[in-house]
């Protein structure tokens, strides 16, 4: 009788099915070679054994570059207005000044939310919004100063490059001078959003008049030279090509090699359900976001391409759901983002994964992946490392929240209140004066 193959031989036979081209690229990356754009584009077509090998290689590199810890931050999102002077095709969040669903949180309410976040253990508030029409010249500086006066110890992660550009224009200042004002007022870091795909052909089709690639780079690199760290993002799965995706990653890699100013890379799937781009079929070639395999493949390629310069690759549970986010921890990611408490932008586009992730749930998911939970700061300083068995887990205020919307509010409640106010104004204007 023929002997059964040993486990080692069986495993070797499994990987023998990997194509020669994929094997060449992956072996090069594992040996320390930089992943070229052309080879990265080749990996974008990885399927079956090639995809499995890609994921395994990314996981090996993640272990070498970032270790077995998985981080998360206790934070709160504050999207203080959905009013915006621009109408990007992919955005389901923004409203015009005439919309009955337009809202604008006043400074008192923003500060209340900040203090509430701090009371629930947050170390960060993330503040982003639309570009409000008829805004005061110092709108962002005034908001930042009010937040820092109320909660001086809280890290303020705020204002995308698009918002920085808009704020500089309002004050008629160069970008550098405006960023210096923000730094003096207490900004901690900038979100590297409004990146989408850093290719002006794609950007023009997605949103003509939006910040250009060169302008995005100017804001980001200037912030880095001033000692203001930023994140780096991409929004993918809509109209971009494989080559445009990989060129985006290569550009981020180049910036990081020059400045070391990015804290992490955050791949963001295009959420299509309510996005005008897809809902109204504004572009004939738009896709309904990336598939599950595409997400896994892209995160793995990101680790191969960016890992030597970006230690931290984050997966978004808001975009992907916590199950897919957990799987991505085996595809090269080493961070689960934040607790959020509020989430409006993805929710308005049709994301259905909630707005609060409790710290205990994040730790459970991390441990189930055989990894080590770490609560971190925005800048990735370790605040607390937890044990593998959970025996030392503290009670956290957010773990007792059963209904996040009831406690923290929601995008739907904000737009509902805006509609109710609009109707009340309409009724009052229609009522004859006595």
N, C-alpha and C positions, 0 to 999 in steps of 0.2 A: 504494500500500500504506500502511495506517495505521501511523504511527510507534509504536514501543513506548514506554510511559511511562518517564520518567527514574526513577532510584532515589528521588529526593526525592518525586516524585509518588506512587510506589508506597508509600512509607512513610506518606505523608499519607493515602492511601486506606486503609491498614491501620488507622490509628487513627480514621478516620472512622466505623468500625463501633462505636466506644464509645458507649454510651447517653448521652443528654443529662444525666441525673441524675448518673451517675458522672463525666462530664466536668466538670460544675459543681463537684462536691465536690473532685476532684483538682486542678483549676485553682486553686481557692481555697487548698488546702494548699500548692501550689507557690508561690503568691503570698504565703504567710506567715500565712494565716488559721488559727485554732485549729479542730481537727476536733471538732465537737459529737458528743454521744452519739447523737443521732438520725441524723446523717450517717454515723457509724461503723457503726451498725446496718445502714444501707442498703448499705454496702460489704461487709458480711458475706455478701451474696447475689451478689457479683460472680462472674461466670462468663465464659468465653470472652474476647472482646476487652476486656471490663470488667476481668477479672482481670489480663490482661496489662498493661493500662494502669496498674492499681493497683500492680503489682510494679515497673513502670518508674518511677512517681512515687516510690515508697519508696526505690528505688535512687538516684535523683537526690538526694533529701533526705539519705539516708545519706552520700553523697559530700560534701554541703555541711556536714553537722553533725559527721561523724566522720572524714572523709577516706578514704584508700584503705588505711590500715593495718588489719590484722586481728590482734587480740591473743589470747594464750593464757597461762596460768599453769602453772608446774610445781608440782603439788600432790599431796597424798595425802588420800583420804577415810579416816576412821576411824569406823565405826559400831560403837561399843564394846559395845552390847547390843541385842538384839531383844526383851527383856522389856519389857512395857508395861502400865500400869494401864488403858489405854484400848483399845478395839477398833473402830477406824474402819473403815467398810465398804469404803473404797477401798484399804486398806493390807494388802498380802500379807507385809509384813516382820515385823510384831509378833507376839509369842508371849506367852502367859500364864505365870505362875510355875509352873504344873503341866505345861507342855509339855516333851516330851522333846527338842525342838529349840531350847529357850531357851538362849542363851549370854550370858555377861557377862565381858568381858575385864578382867583385873585391872590395876591401875595399872602394874605392872612391864611387862606386855605392851604396854600403850598407849604407854608411854615407849619401849620397844624399837622399836615401829613408827614413832614420831616420829623417833628417831635414824636409823633405816634410811632414812626418807624424806629426811632432811637429807643423808645420805650419797649418795643418788641425785639430788641437786641440787634438791630441793624448796625453795621459798621460803614455802610455806604448808601447813598441815595444816587440813583441814576436819573438825570433830568434831561429829557429830550421832548421836542414837540414840533408842531408845524411852524411855518414862518409867518407870524401874525401880521395881517395887513394893518397899516396905520399905527405901527408899533412905536413906542417911545424910543428915542435915540439910544438910551442906556438900558433898554429892557432886560438884557441878559446880565449885565453888571449889577443892576438893582436887585434882581432876583437872587443872584449869587451872594451878594452882600447880606441880604436879609436872612438867607439860609445859614450863612456862617455866623452871623450874630446870634441866631437862635440855637445853633448846634455846632459850636466851634470845633469839636473833636470829630465830627462826622466827615468822612471822605466824600467830596462832591465829584462825581464822575458825570460830566455834563457837556452838552453842546457838541453836536456833530460838526464836521468840517463845513457842511452847508450852513449851519447856524452861525458858526464863527465868521464865515464869509459875509452873511447877511448882517450880523452885528457890526462887523467892521465897516460895511457900507453905510449903515444907519449913522454911525459916528464919524463917517468920512475919515477913517484911519487906515493906514496900511495894515496888513494882516499881522505883521510882527508886533507893531505897536499895540494893536488890540489884544493880542495874546498876552503881552506884557501886562496890560490892564487886568485881564482875567486872572493871571497868576498872582498879581498883587492883591486881588480881591479874595483869593483863597481857592481857586480851582485846583482840584487834585489830579485829574486826568481827563482826557477826552475820549469819547467813544469813536472808533474809526468807522462809523456808519456813513451813509450816503456814498459808499464806494460802489455798490452794486457790482458792475463789471467795469474795470478801469480800462476802457477802450471807448474812444469818443464816437466811433461808428455805432456801437451798441447803445451808448448813453443818449445819443441824439434820437434814436428810435424809441427808447424807453421814456425819455423825458427831455424834450428839447428845452433849452434854457436852464437846465440844472447845472450845478457845479461841474466844471470840466475835470478831466483827469489831471491836467497840469495844476489846476487850482487846488484839487484835493491833495495832491502831493505837496504843494506849497504849504498848506495849513499843517499837514502832518509833520513834515520835516522841520518846519519852523518851530512847532511845539516841542519836538524832540531836542532841538538845539537850545531851547529855553529851559530844558529840564522838566517839561510836562510830558509824561508818558501817555501813550494812546493804545487802544486796541487796534486790530486790523480785521476787516471783514470782507466777505464777498456775498452777494445774493445771486444764486445760480438756479438753473432749471427752467429758464423762460425762453429766450431767443438766442442765447450766446452759443458759440461753437466750442468744441473741445479745445481748440487752439487758443481761443480768447480766454477761456478759463485758465489755461496753463500760463499764458502770458501774464495774467493777473497775478498768479502765485509768484512767478519769476520777478515781477516788479516789486512785490512785497518783500521777497527775499533780498533783493538788491538794496532796498531802503533799510532793512534791518541790519544788513552787513555794514552799512555806512553809519547808522545812528544808534543801533541797539535800543531804540525807544519804544518798540512794541512790547506790551506785556503778554499778549496772547493773540492767536488767530482764531476767529469765530466764523466758521462756514454757516451760512444762513440759507436754508432752502426757500425757494419762492413759494409762498402760500397763495394759491391761485383762486380759491373758491369765490371770493367776493372782490377780487382785484379787477378793476375795469379792463385792464389789458386782456384778461381771459374772459371775463363775464360778457363783455361787449364785443369780443373778438376784434379788438382794435388793430391787431397785427395778425396776418394769416398764419404765420409760422410759430406762434406762441405755443409752448408746451405747458401741461398742467403740473408744473413742478417736477422735481426729480423723482425717480422710482426709488424703492427701498435699496436695491442693489446699487443704484447710482450714488445714493448718499454714502453708503459704506465704502464704495470704490473711491469717491472723492475725498473722504476723510483720510483713507489710507494713503492715497497719492499725496495729500497735503503733508502727512507725516514724513514721507520719503523726501519731498521737495523742500519743506520748510524746517524739518526737525533739527538739522544742525544749527540753525540760527534762531528758531522759535522753539523754546522748550515746551511751551504750553499751547495745546490745541484743545479748544473747548467745543463741546457738543450742546446744542440748544434743545432742551426738553420742551420748550414752548413750541418750536417748529416741528420737532420729530415725535413728541410724546416720550414719556419716560422709558417705555420698553425699547424703542429704537435707540434712544440716547444711551441706555445701558449697553446695548450691543455695540455701539460705536466706541465704547471703552476698550473693546477687544480689536478695534480697527485702527488704533493709533491715537485716540483722544485720551486726555488725562485730566479733564476738568468738566464739571457739570453746570458751570455758571452759577446763578444766584437763586435765592428764594423768591424774589420779585415782589410778592404781595399784590402788586397791580400789574396788569399787562393790557395795553390798548391797541398797539399797532398791529401785531399779529392776529389778535382776536378780531379786529375789524375786518381783516382779510379772510377770515374763515377758520383760523386755527382753533381747535376744540380741546386743547389740552390743559385748560385752566390757567389761573393767574398766580397761584401760590403753590410752591413745593416746600413742604415742611422739612426742617433739618433732619428729623428722624427718618423720613422717607428717603432723602438723599443718601444718608449713611447706610440704610438698608440695601439700597440698590448697589452702592459701592462695595459693600461687604459680600453681596451675592455674586459679584464679579471677582471675588478673591483679591480685592485691593484694599488699601488702607485709607479710611476717610480722614480728610484734613479740612478744618475750617481755616480759610485764608483771608487775607486782606485783599483789597482791590489790586495792590501791587504785588501780590503773591507772597507776602510774608506769612509764614505759618503762625496762626493764632492758637491752634490746638490740634494735636494729633490724637486720634481716637484708637482704641484697641481693636483687635480683630474680632473679638466676640461681643462687643457692645456692653460689656459689664460696667464700663466707666461712663456711660452716656448720661449727661445731665438732663434735667427737665428744662425744656426750652419754651419760652412764651409762645412761639409760633406753633408748637406741636399741639397746643390746646385749641387751635382754631378749627372749628368744624365747617363754618360757612364764611369763606374769604370775602365774598361779595357783601355779605351783611356787615362785616367788620370794616373792610377797607374800601368798599364801593367798587364800581366797575365801569368799563367804557359804556356799556348799555345804559347804566343808570345815569351817567353824565349826559348822554345824548337824549335820553328820555326826559330828563329835567329841562334840557334846552328846548325840546319840542313843546313841553308844557308851558314854559315861559313865553315862547313865541305865540302860542295860542292865546294865552292870557293877554298879551299885548294887543293881539288882533281883536279880541273881544272888547277890550277897553277902548280901543280906537273907534270901534263900530258903535259904541254906546253913546247916544246923544247926551251932551252936557245939559244939566238941569238949569 
